[in-house]
Amino acid sequence: MNLAPKKLLAAAAATLMLSTATQAADVKLRLAASASATDSRAVAMEEVLKPAIASFADYEGHYGASLFKQGTELEAIARGNLEMSIASAQEMAEFFPEFSIFSAGYVHRDYEHQRAVFNSEFMKPLKQKAEDELGIKLLDVIYLGKRTVNLRDPNGVRTPSDLNGVKLRMPGSEAWLFLGTALGANPAPVPYAETYTALQTGAVDGQDNPLPNTVDMKFYEVTKSITLTNHLVDLNYLAVGKKFYDSLSTDQQQQLRAAVSAAAASASAKIIEKEAGLRSFLEEQGIQFHEPDLDAFRTQVQKAYLESDYSKNWVPGMIDQINAL
Ligand code: KDO
């Protein structure tokens, strides 16, 4: 075929584009999360992570627990049926009890503290264990916000005894249910995606997400108060499958790590900004805010963890190392 130089060039370019595109299509990165598609974390995955790895991987975000039920993502990754999830320390604690130290109430102080813990020397052996025994690589940490007690009852609560008999929806993992018990409530396991209906029907009396989640999921439409217990400065881990990660070239691995960290930083910054400004919006929606006796909550929650089997699984001295950061 005798193509004029210009057409030859165009044909060559087209072939190159096709091969790059084909190459990218070979690598599929599916992320499954219960976060909704409008959640700051999902937006960061779509706007930061997806374009940053497009040269070698097709990112597919599955939000609102549309691909895997909340709490089943890590097992799906371990089985090779999923490449990535937005995991919680509580979900990691289902496999490795020592992770429950990162899910305990009143331990992490803020995002900076969460990052210091995540990048600390003493966290390395735990990350390695997750990689070696479950095939899960924790690449970075996202600030999720300060968890608060959001009730259908307008009066809110002052001390843990006020939560006695209150059916508080918690995520399904054991470590989550224990947090509900430590707060003084009667924990009820309900998936994140079903929490709005559970509140609306009165199947539960309340839930405990940070303000940005309470707004994103419109929980304020079916509740009347928020008590600022701030009982858990919550986080998520961006977890990827070791098999998937090892299938990438060194250069692609570095691009993935950089993209994940950029997305984690973007999501965390957005959540921090939203959290600071949502109280007035929620008050306009009819939510009454209450300040609890924080000492009473902190004392009860920390005592509950220290007396529990959870703290028996904590690496000796690690709580002091976390507090010292
Ligand atoms: C929730 O179910 O309340 C929770 O906030 C728990 C978090 O660990 C995390 O799983 C989160 O849901 C989901 O990412 C949805 O926001």
Residues whose N, C-alpha, C, O or C-beta is under 5 A from the ligand:
A	BS01	KDO	S34 A35 I86 S88 P171 Y192 N209 L235
